Amino acid sequence: MKIKSRPLDFVVEELLDLPEFSDKGNHFIYKLEKSGLSTLEVVNHLVRRFRIHDKKINFAGMKDKHALTSQYLSIMGKELKEVSEDNFTLIPLGRSMRPVGPDLLKGNRFIITIRSLEKECIPGLINSLHEVSKYGFPNYFGEQRFGSIRHGGGFLAKCLIINDYESALKIYLSSWSSKDRSIIKEFKKRVSEHWGNWEECLKSAPPSNERKVLTYLRGYPRDFVKAINLINPRLLSLFIAAYQSYLWNEMVGEFTKINLPENELIKFSYTAGEMVFYKALPKGLFKEFAETQIPLIDHKVKFQGEKIKEIGEGVMKTEGVEIENFRLNKIKKAFFKSVSRRLIVIPEGLELSDSASDEISPNKNKLTISFTLPSGSYATVLLRRLGAGNEKSS
């Protein structure tokens, strides 16, 4: 099976309780429709083009780069007419006394076309959908959360925890993804090849936060702590969240494995490790899974019961990190924060189309599924659950 063969195959609609509109409001509300850009890339573009301070732009959640998505954002004190560019459109809706924020987000509605299906695989896929609609699936963080560890980059936040600031900075300045634009790839490769020669690195640096960091390093070549504090706080927070998400995923995998026999598990390797899914849950275990919440780890983390505490401590021991070091005393504008996250999630309004011939893949079939997930849950994880164990999935 294949997903995201083209943007129209993966459609995401943000479900938001829009703030009350008021002619006196200083926050201008917009609907953002985009494809081929991340939410942060659009925000950064608006910052540069319209000379808006980054902190004045607010949104409820990040949306997939490789999809057709719609979401909402607000800009404080800056009214724009409709902005229409190749990869996004910004549509003005009105004014409000408050900004758009995560507290207004109800969830996301997905319409996804699954392609390149062998006819004989379709019944198994439909059966998996029925299982997911009944028992839910582990609420893992999706692969898009872990872009920074591609190509061996590792976790920037782990480097901060162990006080290896140079390695953290190297991940930020030189790690690249195969999906990055060619100009970014070449810049990142140059930084990797000429690490420490900041003048040489600057020669290919595009106008960006990376250029700001390199400019500082040219004057203060070994001040890696200050350089890290020059990273855009939103982006640095994403690096921190990526490591928290990885640890959370590892805890969920361990929790699932200790509660179910091996023959009831489905395992899938992903960028950061392994996702462990279940096929079904007995009644009593389903209740336990549905009621269990697992926290993201910070220096004040509180676990729900001894079982989860032992799992969390075991994961951190394997990682070689300790809770007290999550405080990040030398980092000023980003930090670890602990919130509890439900162990499993059940999609709502799950609908399935009839199979049809795939016009992109000859002699193959396609299905379209639609469903709603609460904020913070990943459709790509649901799709991994459907494809895990299927040797022909991709």
VENWO-V698657 format. One record per helix or strand. SS is the DSSP state (a for helix, b for strand). FROM is the first residue (numbers start at 0). TO is the last residue. If there is no record, write none. Layout:
ss=SS from=FROM to=TO
ss=SS from=FROM to=TO
//
This chain:
ss=b from=1 to=1
ss=a from=6 to=8
ss=b from=9 to=15
ss=b from=20 to=20
ss=b from=26 to=34
ss=a from=38 to=49
ss=a from=53 to=55
ss=b from=56 to=58
ss=b from=67 to=75
ss=b from=82 to=83
ss=b from=87 to=95
ss=a from=101 to=103
ss=b from=104 to=116
ss=a from=118 to=134
ss=b from=136 to=137
ss=a from=142 to=151
ss=a from=155 to=160
ss=a from=164 to=173
ss=a from=181 to=192
ss=a from=197 to=201
ss=a from=208 to=218
ss=a from=223 to=227
ss=a from=232 to=258
ss=a from=261 to=263
ss=b from=264 to=269
ss=b from=272 to=277
ss=a from=282 to=290
ss=b from=292 to=294
ss=a from=305 to=318
ss=a from=322 to=326
ss=b from=339 to=341
ss=b from=343 to=344
ss=b from=347 to=351
ss=b from=355 to=356
ss=b from=364 to=373
ss=a from=378 to=386
//
